[in-house]
Amino acid sequence: MKPKVVIGIDPGATGAIALLGNDLLLVEDWPGDIGGAADLLRAWAATYQIQMAGLERVASRPGQGVSSVFSFGTNYGAWQGILAGLGVPVVLLTPQAWQKRILCPSDGPDPKARSLAVARRLFPDAELTRKKDHGRADALLLAEVVRRHYTF
């Protein structure tokens, strides 16, 4: 029987995907292309029973360039399609929604630094040593929110 897991996905260009289960933690940076993302998720689905995925629901923000918004939206849609193709249930969470469930204002003023601080505290064995690991931190925290609030 496959181990039951949940996953969290930060769909940004510096995003990542995280897998959490009992005594199990995997984190991978955005593979760089849709084919790599599909290969990664197919491999995980072959090994683990993915109960649910938490995908950060993204939207454009004022001041973002057109190409970055397009790239962000493409990644977001790619993850949705891959998850649907594998039959993985998905909950779409805005940054505000998932952060409200796991972060505290006392964790710091900067959202990226705050995510890193909380993820390092909750997942001390995760590779989160670089400042640019905020995508990994967000993916881990999304998976943790799914594990705490959306699965049985």
N, C-alpha and C positions, 0 to 999 in steps of 0.2 A: 504494500500500500504506500502511495506517495505521501510524503510529509505535506501538511497543509500550511500554506503561506499566504501572505498578502504582499502587494507591491505598491510602491509610491513612485510617481513620475513627475519630475520637473522638466517640462518640455522645451526649455530654453536652449539656445545654442551652447551655453555652458552648463546645461542641465545634466540630469543623471536619472538613473532608475535604481531603486532599492528593493530588496526582497527581505522580508522578515518572517521568521517562523520560530518555533520553540528551539532555543539554542542555535539559531541560524540567522546569519546576517550577510548579505551580499550587496555590494554597491558597485555600479558601473557608470562611468561617464557616458554622455550621449555618444553613441558609436560613430557619429559623423555623417551617416547617411541612413536612409530608410531601410535599405536592405540589411545593413548591420543591425539596426534596431529589431527588425523582424526575426533575424537569425537568433539574436540574444533571447528574445521572448519565446521563440519556438523551443529553444534549448531548455529554458526554465520550465516551460509547460510540459516538456517531456519528462522532466525529473521531479517536478513538484505539482501539487494540486493547488492551483492559484484560486483562492477563495474570492478575492476581490482586488481591484486596483483603484487607487486614488490618483487621479490625474488633475494636476493644477489647471484650473479653468482660466485661460488667459484672455486678455483683451488689450487693444492698443492703448497707449497712454500719450498724453500731450507731449510733444517734443521728440517722440521717437521717429526715426527715419523710416521712409517707406520700405526700403529693402529689409531693414531689421524686423519690421512688423510682418512683412510677407514671410520671411524665414521662420519667425516665431510661430505664425499661423500654420505654416506648412508642417513643422514638427508636431504641433498640437494635433492637427488632422491625421498625420501619419500614425501617431500613437493610438488615436481613437480607432482608426481602421485596423491596425494590427491586433489590438485588443478584441475588437468585434470579430475579426476573422478567427481568432482563437477561442471565441466564446467566453471570454473573461468578463464578468460583471464589473462595471465601472461606476464610480461615484466621482462627479466633477465638483471640485472644491475651489472656490475663489481663494486667493491668498489670504484675504481677510477672514474667511470662514475657518480655514484650517489653522491659521496662526492664533486665532482667538481660543482655540481648543487646547493649544499646547505651549504657547509662549506667554510670558508675563512681561509687563513694562519694565520690571526690575531686572530683566535679562539684558537690558541695554537699549539705547535709542535707535541704533542703526539696524534695520530688519535683517540684513545679511549677516552682520556680526552676531545678532541675537540668535538667529537660526543656528549658526556654527556653535555658539556657546551651549545652547540647549542640546543639540545633537551630540556634542562632545561629552556632555554630562550623562546623557541617556545611553549612549553607545560608545563607551571608552575604547573598545577594540576596533572601531571603524577608522579607516584612513581619512582623517579630516585635518591634516596638519597645515595645509596651505590656505591662504585667504580665499583663493579661487575655488575652494571646495564647498562654497555655499550651495551650489547646485546639488551636491551629494547630501549635504545637511538637509536641504529642503525635501529631497526625495525620501530620506529616512524618516523625517518628521511626518510627511504625508502618509507613509506606510504605517507609522505608529498611530496616527489619528484614525486611519481605517481599522487597524487592529482593535483599538479601544472603543470606537463608536459605531462601527458598521458591520462587524462580523459577529457570529455567535460562537 
